[in-house]
Amino acid sequence: MKNYVLYHETTLRPMFHYFKGLNDFEYDLGRNDMWNNFLKVNDLFAAMIKEIKQEKEMIWVHDNYLIMVPIIVRR
């Protein structure tokens, strides 16, 4: 799951923190395994939330590592 963190650090974090470029990172933009691992981790968190969440109960996800969790839980 190393690619999960790598995706965040090389793609999402620069966008959220206004980095000027990704030139400092060595990775292939065409690799989908980082994105797939990122989604897999978000799916795991969403599955745990779905198990304990009550109907009409609000959840708060405060971490851009888990940015997909609310979307997955809503589906």
FENMO-V380785 format. One record per helix or strand of 3 or more residues. SS is the DSSP state (~ for helix, > for strand). FROM is the first residue (numbers start at 0). TO is the last residue. If there is no record, write none. Layout:
# FENMO-V380785
ss=[SS	SS]
from=[FROM	FROM]
to=[TO	TO]
This chain:
# FENMO-V380785
ss=[~	~	~	~]
from=[1	32	63	68]
to=[15	51	65	73]
